[in-house]
Structure formats: C-alpha cells, structure tokens
Amino acid sequence: MPLSADLILPPPSPEAAEHSRRLAEHIAEAIADAGDWIPFSRYMDLALYAPGLGYYAAGSRKFGTEGDFVTAPEISPMFAKCLALNVRQVLDKCGGDVLELGPGSGKLAADLFGELKAQGAAPARYLLLEVSPDLRERQRVLLAQRFPDDIGRFTWIDAMPASIRGVVIANEVVDVVPFDLVRRHQGELLERGVIVTEAGFAWDDQRMPEGDLLRRAKNVIPPGDYDYLTEVGLAGEALARTIAGALEAGVAYFIDYGFTQREFYHPQRSMGTLRCHYRHRFHGDPFFLPGLQDITAHVDFTAIGAAAESAGAEVIGFTTQAYFLISSGLAVLVSEGDPNMTLSRLKATSAVHRLISPSEMGELFKVLAFGKGIDSPLLGFQSARPMAL
C-alpha cells in the first residue's frame, strides 16, 4: 500500500537520508544477487536487521517520544509491576532465569528487575537477547545506572539458549519477525516479492512453489474469487517452536497486537495488516526510507500457540492485555491502598487508560502464555475473560 496522498511525513536529516540511501543500495544488491527478485520476508529482514544498516541494527532512536513509537513499558511502570507478579509466580515454582527477547530501550528490563528485587525475588540472571549493538549499549547504560550493584546479573546473548528454565518475555517482538506476503489474484495464489525498477523498489507477485507457505495460504485464505492480500508469519511460529522446545520448565509470555486466526484472515481484512511506523505516524509503504522506519504486521496468535504445542509446550492462557493487567491486580497497584479506586477511575488514569482502554492498547494487544511444568493457574489469567485460540 503506497503512502496516502494526504499523509505528510517529517523529512529526515541529511545524515539519516544518506543512511537510508546506503541501505537501499545494499538491498538492491541483494535483489540483483538473488536473480532480480526476493520474497518480501527477505526485504523486511534486510530493512530491519542488515548489520550496521537495518532499522534495528543501526543507531537511530526508535522507542519513546523521540523515536517512532511508544511501547507499553514506556507508557507506564504499571505494565512491569503487573508482569513482575506473574514472573515471580513462575520463578517461585520452577526457579531459573528471566530471558527477554528484543529488550528495546531496556525500560521493561529495568522496571521488571526493580520490582522483582523489591519483592526479594530478583533472578540470579536476567538474559537479554538483543541483535542491535547500539541498543545493547543503551540498555547497558540504563541498567548500570539503575542497578550498579547488580549489573553482573544482566547478561547479553546473541542466540537462543539450547535450554531454558524460568520465564521468557517477548513484548512486541513477533510483529517485527520477518513475514511473507501472499496474494490471491484471479483465483491464483501468489507470493509477493520485491524487485528494483528505475523508480525504486516495487512489488512483484510470483507463483508459489509447493511448500509450507503455499499449504498455509490454502488453509487460511478465506474462499472466494476476490483479490486478497495477507501475511503469513512462518518465522514467528518457528521462534515460538524454538522457545517451546528449549523450555525445560517455566513460561513464555508473548505480548503483541494481533488476532486469533479466524479474525486475522477475515474476509473483510483483504488488504492485510502490514504497517510501518515513522515518527509516531503509521502508513503502509515499506519502501519509504528503508532503515528509518519500522515494518510490522499483526500476530496470528492461533498459529503461535499451535507452534508452541507442536514442540511439547502447553498453552496456559490467552487474553487481552487489559484483562491480563487487571487480573494481575492493576487497580490495587495504581490505588496504592486507595479504597475508592474503581474500574472507571482506573480507566480515567491517563497512562493506565492507554494500557487498558479498548480504543488504545487494551483490546488489540493480547497476552499468550505457554509453558511446561506449571500445574496451577497463572495470576494474569485467573480472573481474565477467557479467550479461545
């Protein structure tokens, strides 16, 4: 989807524009080397993660008011307070570490560790899986400032451990795992890819060979003869499968915006969910200033849950972010003993409103938990509205 004619985006600085130009040249070379066509998943991988050039691998500020988007940990420390109660429950049962995937600004790690430490339940190790050298350094500075006596407990890793015991946290991670684009056009299933033209990058659809992507497209795209474009997140499912397979005992929390499969591939969602974030604006053109904008799609939580189960894990809970936080005692934490705190007053609290309001993050964001060796209900799902995958 190209930029809307009435959407005006702030221009980049000359240095940022030059950075984007270098990344675009790098991607163009990769397309040429691949025979003048690459699947969109490959384009997205390069745009976000090309070493030293991709959006998450370079030095531009991404999180918070000075970046391109704001995540729940930056909105309110209440997010980490509620999550900490759940993390402590799991660590009390099975011990082990906390492993956070894509820690971003480091705010969640700092707030979560601080809450656990205040409860006397700080883990011996807090692992951070981060691919960006720049973000690693920012995380390290923040955590060293907050916990100078505990910085040795924080360990940065480059790859998923072979075995995991404890808690895994993936907050807004799966939406930026490269996904494939598939299109039905005139009754034929095609894979959407990227080519280079005189005007720049452009879409090009090709017939899909037999394989996992074609089989999935046949299963999920609703019947009909109308054009339909959507995302298939096979790599995100592989991530869930890897975590579930490595998990000896504990729980993985996947927190992201998305739907169940039935909602995700609804007949009326015929243009997919791909969107790009740039300076707190979102649009649908992934070719705009590569390297300076985020590229995301909503998560198919049904597929993520099924992938985890295929690797031996059990889906323990699935609900909206609002119900997860409220079930975790959000009202009590906000009120700090105020006996007059009600749900309506809670929603009126500006930062908390963004976390739980249906018009903000409350309904669109979901929390999926899967694990092994946990035989009692998790706090965040005990009084939550039950949702089926």
BELHUDA-V241154 format. One record per residue. N is the residue number from 1. SS is DSSP state (a for helix, b for strand, c for the rest). OMEGA is omega in degrees with one decimal (NA if undefined). D_FIRST is the distance of its C-alpha to the first C-alpha in Angstrom with 1 decimal. Layout:
# BELHUDA-V241154
n->{N | N}
ss->{SS | SS}
omega->{OMEGA | OMEGA}
d_first->{D_FIRST | D_FIRST}
This chain:
# BELHUDA-V241154
n->{1 | 2 | 3 | 4 | 5 | 6 | 7 | 8 | 9 | 10 | 11 | 12 | 13 | 14 | 15 | 16 | 17 | 18 | 19 | 20 | 21 | 22 | 23 | 24 | 25 | 26 | 27 | 28 | 29 | 30 | 31 | 32 | 33 | 34 | 35 | 36 | 37 | 38 | 39 | 40 | 41 | 42 | 43 | 44 | 45 | 46 | 47 | 48 | 49 | 50 | 51 | 52 | 53 | 54 | 55 | 56 | 57 | 58 | 59 | 60 | 61 | 62 | 63 | 64 | 65 | 66 | 67 | 68 | 69 | 70 | 71 | 72 | 73 | 74 | 75 | 76 | 77 | 78 | 79 | 80 | 81 | 82 | 83 | 84 | 85 | 86 | 87 | 88 | 89 | 90 | 91 | 92 | 93 | 94 | 95 | 96 | 97 | 98 | 99 | 100 | 101 | 102 | 103 | 104 | 105 | 106 | 107 | 108 | 109 | 110 | 111 | 112 | 113 | 114 | 115 | 116 | 117 | 118 | 119 | 120 | 121 | 122 | 123 | 124 | 125 | 126 | 127 | 128 | 129 | 130 | 131 | 132 | 133 | 134 | 135 | 136 | 137 | 138 | 139 | 140 | 141 | 142 | 143 | 144 | 145 | 146 | 147 | 148 | 149 | 150 | 151 | 152 | 153 | 154 | 155 | 156 | 157 | 158 | 159 | 160 | 161 | 162 | 163 | 164 | 165 | 166 | 167 | 168 | 169 | 170 | 171 | 172 | 173 | 174 | 175 | 176 | 177 | 178 | 179 | 180 | 181 | 182 | 183 | 184 | 185 | 186 | 187 | 188 | 189 | 190 | 191 | 192 | 193 | 194 | 195 | 196 | 197 | 198 | 199 | 200 | 201 | 202 | 203 | 204 | 205 | 206 | 207 | 208 | 209 | 210 | 211 | 212 | 213 | 214 | 215 | 216 | 217 | 218 | 219 | 220 | 221 | 222 | 223 | 224 | 225 | 226 | 227 | 228 | 229 | 230 | 231 | 232 | 233 | 234 | 235 | 236 | 237 | 238 | 239 | 240 | 241 | 242 | 243 | 244 | 245 | 246 | 247 | 248 | 249 | 250 | 251 | 252 | 253 | 254 | 255 | 256 | 257 | 258 | 259 | 260 | 261 | 262 | 263 | 264 | 265 | 266 | 267 | 268 | 269 | 270 | 271 | 272 | 273 | 274 | 275 | 276 | 277 | 278 | 279 | 280 | 281 | 282 | 283 | 284 | 285 | 286 | 287 | 288 | 289 | 290 | 291 | 292 | 293 | 294 | 295 | 296 | 297 | 298 | 299 | 300 | 301 | 302 | 303 | 304 | 305 | 306 | 307 | 308 | 309 | 310 | 311 | 312 | 313 | 314 | 315 | 316 | 317 | 318 | 319 | 320 | 321 | 322 | 323 | 324 | 325 | 326 | 327 | 328 | 329 | 330 | 331 | 332 | 333 | 334 | 335 | 336 | 337 | 338 | 339 | 340 | 341 | 342 | 343 | 344 | 345 | 346 | 347 | 348 | 349 | 350 | 351 | 352 | 353 | 354 | 355 | 356 | 357 | 358 | 359 | 360 | 361 | 362 | 363 | 364 | 365 | 366 | 367 | 368 | 369 | 370 | 371 | 372 | 373 | 374 | 375 | 376 | 377 | 378 | 379 | 380 | 381 | 382 | 383 | 384 | 385 | 386 | 387 | 388 | 389}
ss->{c | c | c | c | c | c | c | c | c | c | c | c | c | a | a | a | a | a | a | a | a | a | a | a | a | a | a | a | a | a | a | a | a | c | c | c | c | b | b | a | a | a | a | a | a | a | a | a | a | c | c | c | c | c | c | c | c | c | c | c | c | c | b | c | c | c | c | c | b | c | c | a | a | a | a | c | c | a | a | a | a | a | a | a | a | a | a | a | a | a | a | a | a | a | c | c | b | b | b | b | b | c | c | c | c | c | a | a | a | a | a | a | a | a | a | a | a | a | c | c | c | c | c | c | c | b | b | b | b | c | c | c | a | a | a | a | a | a | a | a | a | a | a | a | a | a | c | c | c | c | a | a | a | b | b | b | b | c | c | c | c | c | c | b | b | b | b | b | b | b | b | c | c | a | a | a | c | c | c | b | b | b | b | b | b | c | c | b | b | b | b | b | b | b | b | b | b | c | c | b | b | b | b | b | b | b | b | c | c | c | c | a | a | a | a | a | a | a | a | a | c | c | c | c | c | c | c | b | b | b | b | b | c | a | a | a | a | a | a | a | a | a | a | a | a | a | b | b | b | b | b | b | b | b | b | b | b | b | b | c | a | a | a | a | c | c | c | c | c | c | c | c | c | c | b | b | b | b | c | c | b | b | b | c | c | c | c | c | c | c | c | c | c | b | b | b | c | c | b | b | a | a | a | a | a | a | a | a | a | a | c | c | c | b | b | b | b | b | b | b | a | a | a | a | a | a | a | c | c | a | a | a | a | a | a | c | c | c | c | c | c | c | a | a | a | a | a | a | c | a | a | a | a | a | a | a | c | c | c | c | c | c | c | c | b | b | b | b | b | b | b | b | c | c | c | c | c | c | a | a | a | a | c | c | c | c | c | c | c}
omega->{-179.8 | 176.9 | 175.6 | -177.3 | -177.9 | 178.2 | 179.6 | -178.9 | -179.2 | 179.1 | 177.1 | 173.0 | 177.7 | 179.9 | 179.3 | 178.5 | 178.0 | 176.7 | 179.4 | 178.9 | 179.8 | 177.8 | 178.8 | 176.8 | 178.7 | 179.3 | 179.4 | 176.9 | 178.5 | 178.1 | 178.9 | -179.4 | -178.3 | 179.8 | 175.0 | 176.4 | 172.2 | 174.3 | -178.4 | -179.9 | 178.3 | 176.4 | -178.3 | 179.2 | 179.1 | -177.7 | -176.9 | -166.9 | 177.0 | -174.8 | 176.7 | -174.7 | -175.5 | -174.8 | -178.7 | -178.2 | -179.3 | -166.3 | -178.8 | 179.2 | -172.9 | -171.2 | 174.2 | -174.1 | -180.0 | -177.8 | -175.2 | -179.2 | 179.2 | 177.9 | -176.0 | 179.7 | 177.8 | -178.1 | -177.1 | 174.9 | 178.9 | 177.6 | 180.0 | 178.7 | 179.7 | -179.7 | -179.2 | 178.4 | 177.3 | 179.5 | 179.7 | 179.0 | -179.7 | -179.2 | 177.0 | -177.4 | -171.7 | -178.7 | 175.8 | -172.3 | 164.8 | 176.8 | 178.2 | 177.7 | 177.8 | -173.1 | 174.9 | -178.4 | -175.7 | -176.7 | 179.9 | 178.9 | -178.7 | -177.7 | -178.6 | 178.6 | 179.1 | 178.3 | 179.4 | 178.8 | 179.1 | 178.3 | -177.6 | -175.7 | -179.3 | 178.9 | 177.2 | 178.5 | 171.7 | -176.2 | 179.5 | 177.4 | -174.1 | -177.4 | -174.9 | 176.0 | -179.8 | 178.8 | 176.4 | -177.5 | 177.8 | 177.7 | -177.8 | 179.4 | -178.8 | -176.6 | 177.6 | 177.3 | -177.1 | -173.3 | -176.9 | -178.8 | -176.5 | -174.9 | 178.2 | 178.0 | -178.2 | -177.8 | 177.9 | -177.9 | -176.1 | -175.6 | -179.8 | 177.4 | 178.9 | 177.0 | -175.9 | 170.8 | -180.0 | -173.4 | 172.8 | 179.7 | 175.9 | -179.0 | -176.6 | 178.2 | -172.9 | -178.9 | 179.1 | 169.3 | -174.5 | -178.2 | 177.3 | 173.7 | 177.5 | -175.7 | 169.2 | -179.7 | -177.8 | 175.9 | -178.1 | 177.7 | -175.6 | 172.0 | -179.1 | 179.0 | -173.8 | 174.7 | 176.3 | 175.3 | 178.1 | -179.6 | -179.0 | 179.4 | -179.3 | 178.2 | 172.5 | -177.1 | 179.6 | 178.5 | -178.4 | 172.7 | 174.8 | -179.9 | -175.6 | -176.9 | 179.7 | 179.0 | 179.8 | 179.8 | 178.9 | -176.5 | -170.0 | -178.2 | -176.5 | -178.5 | 179.2 | 179.7 | -179.9 | 178.2 | -178.6 | 179.3 | -178.3 | 179.3 | 172.3 | -172.3 | -179.1 | -179.0 | 176.2 | 176.7 | 178.1 | 176.9 | 178.8 | 179.7 | 179.0 | 179.7 | -179.3 | 179.3 | -179.0 | -174.6 | 175.3 | 176.9 | 179.8 | -174.4 | 171.7 | 177.6 | 174.3 | -177.2 | -174.4 | 174.1 | -177.8 | -173.1 | 164.0 | -176.5 | -179.2 | 178.5 | -175.3 | -177.3 | 178.2 | -179.9 | -178.4 | 177.8 | -170.4 | 177.9 | 177.5 | -175.6 | -179.3 | 173.6 | -177.8 | -178.2 | 179.9 | 178.3 | 177.4 | 170.6 | 176.8 | -176.3 | -172.6 | -176.4 | -179.3 | 179.4 | 179.0 | 175.3 | 178.6 | -178.2 | -179.4 | -179.3 | 176.0 | 177.1 | -174.2 | 168.1 | 176.6 | -175.3 | 171.2 | -174.7 | 176.1 | 179.7 | 179.1 | 178.8 | 179.4 | 178.3 | 178.5 | -179.9 | 179.8 | 178.5 | 172.7 | 178.3 | 177.3 | 173.0 | -172.9 | -178.6 | 176.1 | -179.2 | 176.9 | 177.1 | -179.6 | -177.9 | 177.8 | -178.6 | 179.1 | 177.7 | 179.4 | 175.9 | -177.8 | -177.7 | -180.0 | -178.6 | -179.8 | -175.5 | -178.0 | 176.7 | 178.3 | -176.3 | -177.7 | 180.0 | 176.8 | -179.8 | -180.0 | 177.2 | 179.3 | -179.8 | -179.2 | 176.4 | -164.4 | -177.9 | 179.6 | 177.4 | -179.4 | -178.9 | -170.3 | -178.3 | 176.3 | -179.4 | 178.4 | -176.8 | -167.2 | -177.0 | -177.1 | 179.1 | 179.6 | 174.9 | 176.5 | 177.7 | 172.6 | -176.2 | 179.2 | 174.2 | 178.0 | -171.9 | 178.6 | -177.2 | 176.4 | -174.0 | -174.3 | -178.0 | -173.3 | 179.8 | -179.1 | 175.3 | -178.3 | 178.2 | -179.5 | 174.3 | NA}
d_first->{0.0 | 3.8 | 6.7 | 8.5 | 11.6 | 13.9 | 12.7 | 15.4 | 15.6 | 19.0 | 19.9 | 21.1 | 24.8 | 26.0 | 26.8 | 23.4 | 21.8 | 24.3 | 23.6 | 19.8 | 21.0 | 23.4 | 21.0 | 18.7 | 21.9 | 22.8 | 19.6 | 20.0 | 23.6 | 22.7 | 20.5 | 23.5 | 25.9 | 24.1 | 24.4 | 21.3 | 18.8 | 18.0 | 16.3 | 13.4 | 16.0 | 18.0 | 15.5 | 14.9 | 18.7 | 19.3 | 16.9 | 18.6 | 22.0 | 23.2 | 26.8 | 27.3 | 23.9 | 21.2 | 20.0 | 22.5 | 25.1 | 25.6 | 27.2 | 24.8 | 25.3 | 22.7 | 24.4 | 26.1 | 26.0 | 26.1 | 23.1 | 19.4 | 20.2 | 23.3 | 24.5 | 27.2 | 30.1 | 29.4 | 29.4 | 32.9 | 35.5 | 36.0 | 33.2 | 35.3 | 38.5 | 37.4 | 36.1 | 39.3 | 41.4 | 39.5 | 39.8 | 43.5 | 44.1 | 42.7 | 44.6 | 47.8 | 47.6 | 46.7 | 46.9 | 44.8 | 42.0 | 38.8 | 35.9 | 32.7 | 29.5 | 27.3 | 29.6 | 27.3 | 29.4 | 32.4 | 32.8 | 32.8 | 35.3 | 37.5 | 37.6 | 37.9 | 40.7 | 42.4 | 42.5 | 43.8 | 46.4 | 47.5 | 48.1 | 50.1 | 47.5 | 45.8 | 45.0 | 46.8 | 43.6 | 40.1 | 37.8 | 34.5 | 32.2 | 30.1 | 28.6 | 28.3 | 31.6 | 30.7 | 29.8 | 33.0 | 35.1 | 33.7 | 34.4 | 37.8 | 38.7 | 37.7 | 39.6 | 42.6 | 42.9 | 42.7 | 44.9 | 47.1 | 49.5 | 47.0 | 44.7 | 46.3 | 44.8 | 41.2 | 40.3 | 37.1 | 36.3 | 34.0 | 33.7 | 34.2 | 37.9 | 39.6 | 41.0 | 40.1 | 42.3 | 41.3 | 37.9 | 34.4 | 31.8 | 28.0 | 26.5 | 22.7 | 22.9 | 21.4 | 17.9 | 17.9 | 19.6 | 17.4 | 16.0 | 15.2 | 12.3 | 13.9 | 13.1 | 15.7 | 15.9 | 19.1 | 20.9 | 20.2 | 18.7 | 16.8 | 15.7 | 12.4 | 13.5 | 13.2 | 15.4 | 16.7 | 17.0 | 18.9 | 15.9 | 14.9 | 12.8 | 10.8 | 9.9 | 13.0 | 14.1 | 17.8 | 20.4 | 21.2 | 24.8 | 27.0 | 26.7 | 25.5 | 21.8 | 22.5 | 25.1 | 22.9 | 20.2 | 23.0 | 24.3 | 21.4 | 19.1 | 20.8 | 22.8 | 21.8 | 20.7 | 17.4 | 14.0 | 13.0 | 10.6 | 11.9 | 13.4 | 17.0 | 18.8 | 21.9 | 22.6 | 22.6 | 25.1 | 27.1 | 27.4 | 28.8 | 31.1 | 32.4 | 33.2 | 34.9 | 36.9 | 38.1 | 39.0 | 42.8 | 43.0 | 40.8 | 37.4 | 33.8 | 31.6 | 27.9 | 26.3 | 22.6 | 20.1 | 19.5 | 21.0 | 23.5 | 22.4 | 23.2 | 20.9 | 18.1 | 17.9 | 18.7 | 18.1 | 16.3 | 13.7 | 12.1 | 8.4 | 9.9 | 10.4 | 8.7 | 8.9 | 10.4 | 13.7 | 15.3 | 18.6 | 18.3 | 15.0 | 11.8 | 8.1 | 4.9 | 5.5 | 8.4 | 9.8 | 10.9 | 14.6 | 15.1 | 18.1 | 17.8 | 15.1 | 15.1 | 12.6 | 13.3 | 13.1 | 15.7 | 19.0 | 20.6 | 24.0 | 25.8 | 25.0 | 26.0 | 29.3 | 30.0 | 29.6 | 32.0 | 34.5 | 34.4 | 35.8 | 38.6 | 37.3 | 37.5 | 34.9 | 36.9 | 34.6 | 31.3 | 30.5 | 28.4 | 28.7 | 30.7 | 33.2 | 33.6 | 34.4 | 36.7 | 38.4 | 39.0 | 41.0 | 38.6 | 40.8 | 43.9 | 42.3 | 41.1 | 44.4 | 46.6 | 49.4 | 48.6 | 50.0 | 48.3 | 44.7 | 42.9 | 39.4 | 38.7 | 40.0 | 38.0 | 34.7 | 35.8 | 36.0 | 33.0 | 31.9 | 32.8 | 31.0 | 27.7 | 28.7 | 29.8 | 28.5 | 26.3 | 24.1 | 23.7 | 23.9 | 26.8 | 25.2 | 21.7 | 23.4 | 25.7 | 28.6 | 29.6 | 32.9 | 34.5 | 37.7 | 41.2 | 44.7 | 43.8 | 45.9 | 45.5 | 42.8 | 40.6 | 40.9 | 37.2 | 37.3 | 40.9 | 40.3 | 36.6 | 35.1 | 35.1 | 31.8 | 31.5 | 29.1}
